[in-house]
């Protein structure tokens, strides 16, 4: 008997009017990554502990994905 696991990934889109509250709920390193992405700063590895780098990268990646999702919604509308 074979089991197939399905994973449903729900992505939350952060709307401009909710951005400030969303970022306030996140750690500083995550916020820094998000803001760097918004500002067009190229992603880089920081000279900090790996746990901080992971949060920075997650924020950067989430911002990038959020921007793409917002763009896709605008094209659909």
NORLINZI-V614021 format. One record per backbone hydrogen bond with DSSP energy under -0.5 kcal/mol. NH is the residue of the N-H (numbers start at 0). CO is the residue of the C=O. E is the energy in kcal/mol with one decimal. If there is no record, write none. Layout:
nh=NH co=CO e=E
nh=NH co=CO e=E
This chain:
nh=4 co=2 e=-0.6
nh=7 co=5 e=-0.5
nh=8 co=6 e=-0.6
nh=9 co=7 e=-0.7
nh=10 co=8 e=-0.6
nh=11 co=9 e=-0.5
nh=12 co=10 e=-0.5
nh=13 co=11 e=-0.6
nh=14 co=12 e=-0.8
nh=17 co=14 e=-2.0
nh=18 co=14 e=-1.0
nh=18 co=15 e=-0.6
nh=21 co=17 e=-2.5
nh=22 co=18 e=-2.9
nh=23 co=19 e=-2.1
nh=24 co=20 e=-1.0
nh=24 co=21 e=-0.8
nh=25 co=22 e=-1.8
nh=30 co=26 e=-2.3
nh=31 co=27 e=-2.5
nh=32 co=28 e=-2.0
nh=33 co=29 e=-2.5
nh=34 co=30 e=-2.9
nh=35 co=31 e=-2.2
nh=36 co=32 e=-2.1
nh=37 co=33 e=-2.5
nh=38 co=34 e=-1.9
nh=39 co=36 e=-1.5
nh=40 co=35 e=-2.5
nh=47 co=45 e=-1.7
nh=51 co=48 e=-0.8
nh=52 co=48 e=-2.0
nh=53 co=49 e=-2.5
nh=54 co=50 e=-1.5
nh=55 co=51 e=-2.5
nh=56 co=52 e=-2.9
nh=57 co=53 e=-2.4
nh=58 co=54 e=-2.5
nh=59 co=55 e=-2.5
nh=60 co=56 e=-2.9
nh=61 co=57 e=-2.9
nh=62 co=58 e=-2.2
nh=63 co=59 e=-2.2
nh=64 co=60 e=-2.7
nh=65 co=61 e=-2.6
nh=66 co=62 e=-2.6
nh=67 co=63 e=-2.1
nh=68 co=64 e=-2.5
nh=69 co=65 e=-2.6
nh=70 co=66 e=-2.1
nh=71 co=67 e=-2.5
nh=72 co=68 e=-2.2
nh=73 co=69 e=-2.0
nh=74 co=70 e=-1.8
nh=75 co=71 e=-1.8
nh=76 co=72 e=-2.2
